[in-house]
Amino acid sequence: MINPFKSKKGLGRGLSSLIGDSDIKTSNDKISISSITPNRNQPRKIFEKEALDDLTNSIKERGIIQPLIVRKSDDQDDMFELIAGERRWQAAQSAGLHEVPVIVIEADNLKSLELAIVENVQRQDLNAIDEAESYKNLIDNFAYDQEKVSKFIGKSRSYISNSLRLLTLPEKLIDMVRNEKISQGHARVLIGLENALHIAEKIIKKKLSVRQSENLVRLVKKSPNKIYKPRDANIIAAEKELTDRLGMKVLLKNKKNNTGSLIFEYKAYDQLDRLIDVIKSNY
């Protein structure tokens, strides 16, 4: 039997090497679309509606070119769990298909997750957060370490490490990256900052590039942390009283050693003349 994964129109060398000829149980079969359940370890959480609509239209015209990969459900008879091809499965439902072409393989939870990750990463279908969470899933639940993930995915150890570090960002900022309101490059600049969310909002508002964002973060790190100290109520009261009596704004700045300055803001020469007359007549 010809391995369908070795076709140029197939799912890629990564999937082929993971599956192997001996694991394929059936190929070029069609099963009821209602007998397929979603992948419990699907790395991808967000499916763009516009892209799904385009795929739906394509399926209506040409059908499904690449078969879905499924495994038999371990807790429901006559049901299959989707491993790879969820976008095609969702689009097929929207297109009104009752049956879909599938390849049924034997796969435990680990292999199912591996296949799903490989398909999404090779197709660049995952956003940065979904990708990082997939690697974390391998590490937390399947005894992988960063080195093993690196070899498995075919990316450098530093790439895996930087990807996982995105998950240390505040939850709201993680959602911003997941929904592509801020890029992965911008997000990496913000890792480890206490005020990361505040800076992210500035980056979005000012539409800063990654390089500009790096410069902004450098400035923030160099600036001393200013501790806000409430102003003395007596000083505020004195400012208000002088302002009311003189008819011009008065600012009183008092330092720790009780030295400081008294500032009068006048808007016309007549105000200045009146202030000078008041001082001369009393001193």
N, C-alpha and C positions, 0 to 999 in steps of 0.2 A: 504494500500500500504506500502511495506517495504521501510523504509528510506535508500537510497543507501549510505548515508553518515555515517551510523552506521556500515557498513561492515568493517572488519579489513583491507580490501584492499582499503578502501575509502580514503577520503581526510583529515581525522583527526577530533578529537573531537572539535577543535577550530572552524572549518568551520561548523560542525554539529550544535553546539550551536548557532552560529550566524544566520544560515539559518532557522532552525526550520521546522518542517513538514508542517506547514500551509502555508509557503511561496512557496513551490514547486508546480509549475504549471504542468510540464510534466517531465517525466524521461524516460531513455532508448530510447529516440528519436534520429533520425539522421536528420541533416539538411545539406544543401549545404555549403561547406567550404567557398565559395565565398560570402555567405550571412552574414559572420561574420566580424566585424570590430574590430580593436585592442581596448584594454581598455584605455580610455583617462587618467585614473589615475594609469596606470601600474607603480608600484614602481620600478620594475627592468628595468634598462636602457641598460645593457650589457648582451648579450647572447653568451656564449662561443661557438665558431664554432665547436670545437672537440666534445663537449658534445652534441650539436644539431645533429651532424652527427651520433653519436652513437644512439641517440634516434630515428632518422630517420630510421636507419637500423633495430632497434627493432620493430618499427611500421610496416615496410615492412614485417617482419616475423610474428608478432603476432597481429598486429592491435593496436588500442587504447584501453587499458584496463580500464583506468579511464576516465569517460566522462568529457568534458569541461563544465564549468559553464558560462552561458550567461544570458543576460537580453534583452528584446525587446528594440530596438533603439527608442529613443524618438523623433528623427527627420528624420528617414528614414523608410518608410513602408517596411515590409517584410525583414527587416535587424535586426541583433542581435549584441549587443556589448559584447565582451568577458570580463568576470570578473576574472576567474581563469583558468589557463591552457595554457598560451601563448606559452610556449615551445612546448607543444604537438601540438598546432595549427600550429606553424611554421614548426615543423618536419613533420606534416601530409601533409602540402603543398609540402615540399621537396620530400615526399614519393609518391606523385602523387595521394593522396586520393581526391575524389570528395565530399564525405560526411563524417561527423564526429559525434560520439555520444555526445549528450549534455543534460544538465539539465537546463531547463529554469526557472528562478525565478523572482520574483518581487523584485527590489532593487533600492533605490534611489542612488544618487551619494555618500553619506556617506557610506551606506552599501556596495556598490560596492568597494570603497576604502578599507574598513575594511576587506572584504573578500580577496582582493588581497594581502593586507599586511600579514594577518594571514597565507595564503597559503605559501607565500615566506619565512616568518620568521620561520614557523614550519619546512619547508624543508631546511632551512639554504641556500636558493638560493640567498639572497641579499648580495651584498658587503656592507661594513660599511657605505659608503656614501649614497647609495640608501636607506638603512634602515633609516638613520638619516633624509633624505629628506622626507621619508614617514611619519615619526613622525611629522616633521615640517608642512607637508601638513595638517595633522589632527588638529594641533594647530592653524595654520594660517587661515584655510578655513572652519573648522567644529567645532569651539568653544571648542576644547579639551584643557586641560591643562596637564602639565607633570604627575600629579597624576592620571588623568583619562587615559592617554596613558599607564601608568605603569600597572594599573589594567586590562586594555583591552588586553595588550600584554602578561601579566603574568610575567613581569620582574620588577626588583626593580626600585625605583625612581632614584637612583643614576646611574643605567645603562642607563636610558632614558636621564638623564642630560648629562652624559659623551658622549653619542651618538650624541646629538645635538651640543655639543661643537666642534665636528669635523668640523662642517660647518663654524666655525670661522677661519679656516685655510686659507692661501692664495689659490686662485683658482687653481693655477698650482699644488700645493701640494694636493688639493682635487682630482684633476684628477689623480695624482699618486696613491692615495689610491683607487680610483674607478677602476683603471686599474691594481690594485694589484702589483704595482711596489714597494710599501712600505706597511707594514702591519698596521692594526688598532692599535695594541699595540705600534708600533713605532710612529704613528701619534699622539697618545695621549700625548706622551712625549714632542712633539713639540708645543702643544697648548699654545698660549700666548707669544711665542717668536718672537721678531722682525726679527730675522735672521733664521726663521724656515726652509725656503726653502734651504738656504745654508747648514744648518746642515743636512737636509734630504739627500742632494746630497752626503755629506760625509758618512752618514750611508750606503747608497747604494754602494758607491765606495769601502768602507772598509768592507762591509758585516757584520756590527755590529749587535749583538743581541739586544733585547729590554733592557736588563740589562746594556749592554755596552753603549747603546745610552743614558740611564738615567745618567750614570757616565759622559758621554761627556757633556750633558746638564748642569750638576752640575758644571763642570769645567768652562763652558762658563759663567754661572751666577756668579761665584765667581771672574772671571777675570774682572778687571776694564775696562771700555769702553775706548779704546784708540782712541783719536781724531787725525786724520792724519793732519799734518801741513807741507805744502810744505817747502823744504829746501831753504835757502837764496841763491839767484843767485850768489852773490859775493863769498860765500864760495865754491860753485860748481866750479866757475871760477878759484879760487885760487888752489883748488885741482888739476884741469886739468893742470894748468901752471906748478905746482911743479912736477907733474907726468911726463910731457913732458920733463922738464929740467933734472930731475934726472934719468929718465929711470926706475923708480919703482913706484908702486902704492902708492899714498899718500891719507890718510883719515884725514879730519879736522872736529872735533866734537866740536861745540860751544854751551854752555849752556846759559840759560836766563841771568845769571849774567856776561856774557862774559868771563867766565872761560871755560876751555875745554882741549882737548888733540889733539896732532898732531902725527899721526901714519904713519910710513914708513914700507912698506912691501917689504923685500928683499928676493931674491930667491937663493942667493949664497953669500959666504964670500967676494968675490971681490966687490960685490955691497955694502956690509956693510963697508968694508974698504974705499971705495970711498966716502961714505956718511960721515964717521968719518973724513976723510981728508978735505972734504969741510967745515965741521963745525969747525975744528981746524984752518984752514987757514983764516977763516973769523971772528973768535971770540977769 
